[in-house]
Amino acid sequence: MMEDEHRDQQNGRTICQTLDLSSTNLAAFSVSKANLETCSNLILDYNDLSVLPEDVGGVLQGLRVLSLTGNQLEKLPSSLGKLENLKELSVSENSLTSLPKSLATLSSLTVLKLVGNKLKELPEEFGALKSLRRLELDENRLTALPESFGLLESLEVLEAGDNSLEALPSNFGLLKCLEILNLSSNRLATVPATFGSLPSLRWVDLSGNKLTELVDKFDSCCCLEKLFLTGNRLSTLPDWIGKLPKLQEISLRDNQLKHKPLPESFGESSQEGLTYLDMSGNFITELPSTLGLLTRLDFLHLGSVIGVLERQNFQNGNWIERLPDNFGNLTLLRELRAEENQLSSLPENFGELLSLEFLDLGQNMLRSLPDSFGNLKKLRVCLLSKNNIQVLPEEFGNLDGLLDLRLDSNRLTGLPDSFNRLTNLETLDLFDNHLTELPKVLNYLDKLQRLDLDENDFDMPAISVPNFTKPNRYPSAGKSLTSKNWRTKIRPDELICSQKTTEVAESEVKKDTDEQTPKIKWTSVLAQALCKGTSMWQSHEGASTRKFSGSESPEESDSRQSRGSRATYSSYSDDDDLADLDDDDCDLPVSIPDDQQSDSALSQPTGEMMVTSEENWDEELEDVSCYEHDRIYQHPLNGLHKPESLDPSFAFTPSDGHAMNLPSPCINADAEEGQFDDADE
């Protein structure tokens, strides 16, 4: 409890100005016994009040602030209308279903907060609150606003998001003082024509409605700074959207904008102030040349905001084939997201984006990068997953500030020598490329913490990693799935680590020259990547078979294949073993075996986790339905935020996190290679 008191100098009595009884488990309150005639601020937040005394308005005549947030009130007494000096009333987070008509007589009221109640309507007399400047109505059940709403001539801030509003009053344009308007997450299909004549508007959020078009004229809104139209049904944009001189941020994300929706005027008037532009999740195929005039742009999102399955079913998402030739003019751009488009090349002046820190060009059709790409010295996160890149320019090594680099699912056969200058790199993803040997430049990446080499074309003599003879582990779902769930065979997806294999491999390595098997110093990161990197499967349905090679003779290979399920493999699971490796023991030539079998259930890229029979499934999981393990897979890269909030550990996408391109929208289980490497027995 907190009291703010002072003593009346004339009669010596104590006058209480502020009484704060928040969070005191107060269940009832009597104003007649509290001697609060002189109280000006009464705070009763987060108690258990379910009713207010009827005489509250008659006794507390001097009250200026009354806060009742977080109680259990279902109605307000009509005597509240007698608080003629009340300036601020907060009744948020209660259970109000209606408001007394007498509330409209609070002629001095400037702030009214009613967030998180159950209000379905406002009284028609509401427009009489001539002094009201801020009104918060979020998270109620309002379907309409009274016609008198336009009479709130002093209203500056209206927060009415998360309701069920289907229309606005026709006189809404009379709110000449309105500066901030939030009508997000409602059911608005249109806005009145007078909406465009609000001269003081600075901030408008109409996200999450059903708007199919905007008003034709918006000439009076020359002060507009932020406009959010995310999640509507807009297919075209009016010409005025490119003529807002003070516009700083605009979001058009997740609409139905087609082809080239931005007017040619876009960028001409707003080029001096626009810093944030989000057009992701539409059907855009072309960008206007005036985009290069937005020289103060800090954030640009042109990619996709939908999941893999949505794209397969609805073919949503942009389809941009090229960036404007003057794109390099955006020299202040710090974050560019253009994933899941059809970009086949980048303009040569792309390297002039000298402020760029975060870049996502994943899932495009890039075959190469311009030489100027190496000028992006401030780049920290670079996502180039799922392109057709075959060679990186030698200048790529100039990106010495790079922390996170994703090159998975490309066609790289090697890395440039300059790659050894990326000494700050912490995450390197080379999953699903065409590497045939370990790049020597990995020796120089001292800060590397996460490395994925899975699904490459390594074809080198096998050698085991010292001390890695842990038993294999399987996914845990209810009861642990045992080896018979994988067609009664231990999973052949890890590095062979038997003593015999080690001896044969080492003798084989000695026969090779250093050029054939490059010397690589063991690190825990590299060792772990190699252990995972042996999960290289052939095409599904037994169309091809991976033969044993490397250190084994053809006779041994045939013998091992004929044993089928009796072939045993070891696996590595614990990071501690890697960390404990002796440098003396680990300074060995490293190779990866290319000798896996292809008849495992894991080799079928349908994504279905297969078992021998229904009986085996039931026996292992008892009453656990297999449907409980079904899940929709979403590529982790789709969820990355801005660099300042990026947690590299959380963001890393190991081989078990790479999304599979499945023909069917139904993914029963992502049993991709390496998926359960770290699961408990």
Residue, then its C-alpha position, 0 to 999 in steps of 0.5 A: m500500500m502506498e499513500d501520498e499525503h500532505r497536511d492542510q495548513q489551515n485546519g491541520r487535517t491530513i489530505c490523501q492525494t494518492l492511495d494505491l492498494s494494488s495486489t492486496n487481495l482486496a475483495a470488497f471496498s467501502v468508500s464511506k468508511a475509508n475517509l477518501e473525500t479528498c483522495s484524487n488518485l485511487i489505484l485498486d489494480y489486480n485485486d478480487l473486486s467483483v462489485l463497486p459500491e453504488d455511492v462511489g460517485g457521490v463520495l469521491q467527488g475530488l477523484r481525478v484518476l481511478s484505476l481498476t485494472g485486473n479485477q472481476l467487475e461485470k458492471l460499473p455503477s451508474s454513479l460513476g457519472k457524478l465524478e465530474n473531475l475524473k480525467e482518467l478511468s482504467v477498467s481493463e482486464n475485467s469482465l464488463t459486458s456493457l457500460p452505463k449511459s451515465l459514463a457519457t457525462l464525464s465531461s473532463l475525461t481524457v483517458l478511458k481504458l477498457v482493454g480485455n473485457k467482454l463489451k459487445e457495444l458502446p452506448e449511443e451517448f458515447g459521443a458526448l465525451k468531448s474531452l476524450r483524447r485516448l480510448e483503448l478498446d482492444e480485445n473486446r467483442l465489439t461488432a460496431l461503433p455508435e454513429s455518435f463516435g465521430l463527435l469525439e472531436s478531441l480524440e487523438v489515439l484509438e486502440a480497437g484491435d482484436n474485436s469483431l468490427e465489420a464497419l466504421p461509422s460514416n462520420f469517422g472522418l470527423l475525427k480531425c485530431l486522430e493521430i494513432l489508429n489501431l483497428s488490427s484483427n477485426r473483420l473490416a471489409t471496407v473503410p468509409a471514403t471519409f477515412g482519407s480526410l483525417p489530416s492528423l493521422r501519423w500511425v495506422d494499423l489495419s492488419g488482419n482484416k478483410l480489406t480488398e481495396l483502399v480508399d481512392k483518395f488519401d490526400s489529406c493524410c500528409c502526416l502519415e508516418k507508419l502504415f500497416l496493412t499486413g494480412n488483408r486481401l489487397s490485390t492492387l494499391p492506389d496511386w496515393i500510396g507512393k505520394l506520402p511524403k513523411l512515410q517511414e514504415i509500410s507493411l504490405r505483407d501477406n496480401q494478394l498483391k500481384h505482378k507489379p503492384l507498386p505504382e511507379s510513383f512509389g519512391e518519388s515522394s517518400q524517398e527521403g523518409l521510408t526506412y521499412l518496407d515489407m512486401s513478403g507473402n504476395f504474388i509479386t513478380e516485378l519491382p519498380s525501378t523507383l525502388g532504388l530511390l528509397t535511399r534511406l531504406d533500412f529493412l526490406h522483406l520481399g520473401s515468403v512468410i508461409g510454410v512449405l505445405e501452404r506453398q504446395n497447396f496454394q502456390n502463395g509467395n512472391w516470384i521475383e526474377r530480378l532486382p532493379d538495376n539501381f538496387g545498389n543505391l540502397t546503401l543504408l540497407r541493413e536487412l534484406r530478405a528475399e527468400e523463396n523467389q526466382l532470382s537467377s542473378l544479382p546486379e553487379n552493384f549489389g556489393e554497394l549495399l555497404s550497410l548490409e548486416f543480414l541477408d536471406l536469399g535462400q530458395n532462389m535460382l542463383r548460380s553465382l554471386p557477383d565479384s562485388f559481393g565481397n564488399l559487404k564487409k558488415l555482413r554478419v548473417c548470410l543465408l544462401s540455402k537452396n540455390n544452384i551456386q556452383v562456385l563462390p567468388e574469390e572475393f567472398g573471403n573479404l567478408d571477415g565479419l561473417l558469423d553465420l553462413r548457410l550454403d546448404s543445398n547448392r552445387l558447390t564442389g569446393l571453397p575458395d582459398s580466400f575462405n580461410r579469412l572468415t576467421n569469425l565464422e561460427t556457423l557453416d552449413l554445407f549440407d547437400n552440396h557436391l564436395t568430394e573432399l574436406p576443404k583445407v580452409l576448415n583448418y583456419l576457422d578457429k571460432l567455428q562452433r556449428l558445421d554441417l557436411d552431411e549429404n555431400d559426395f565424399d569418396m575417400p578412404a574410411i578412418s575411424v574417429p578415436n574413442f567413438t564407439k558409442p551404441n546407436r540411439y533411437p527416437s524416443a516417443g512414449k517408449s523408446l523405439t528399438s532397432k527392430n522398428w528400423r527393419t530389425k537393423i541398427r541404423p547404418d547412418e554413422l561413421i564406422c568405428s570398429q577396431k578392424t576398420t580403423e586398422v585397415a583405414e590407417s594402412e590404406v591412408k598411408k598408401d595415399t599421397d597428401e594431395q589425395t587425403p588432405k591433412i586436417k587437424w581434429t576439432s570437436v566441431l569437425a569431428q562431429a560434422l564428419c560423424k553426421g556427414t556419413s548419413m548419405w542415402q541413395s534414391h528411394e525404393g531401392a532404385s540404387t545401392r551404395k556399395f562398400s568402398g574405401s578400405e574394404s575389399p570387394e569380397e568384404s563389401d559383398s559379404r557385408q551387404s549379404r549379411g543385411s540386418r546383421a551389419t553393425y555400425s557405431s555412432y557418436s552422440d555426446d559432445d563431451d567425448l569430442a571435447d576430451l579428444d587429445d590433440d596428439d591422438c587427433d592429429l590424423p588424416v581424416s576421411i569419410p566412408d562412402d559405404q552405406q547401405s540403401d535399404s534402410a527405412l531412413s533412405q526413403p525420402t517420403g518422410e514416413m517413419m516405417v516399422t516392420s508391422e503394425e504389431n511391432w508398432d503396437e508392441e513398442l508404443e502400446d496405446v500411443s497412436c502413431y498419429e500422435h507423432d504426425r507433425i508438419y515440418q517448417h524450415p527453421l530459416n523461415g522463423l529468423h528475426k533481425p540480427e540483433s535478436l538472432d541467437p546463433s545456437f537457436a538458429f543453426t540448422p543441422s542436417d536433421g533440420h533441413a526441410m525435404n521437398l516432398p511431393s505430398p503435402c502430408i508429412n507423417a514424420d520427418a525421419e530424415e537422416g540424422q533426425f534422431d542422432d541426439a535422442d535418448e535410448 
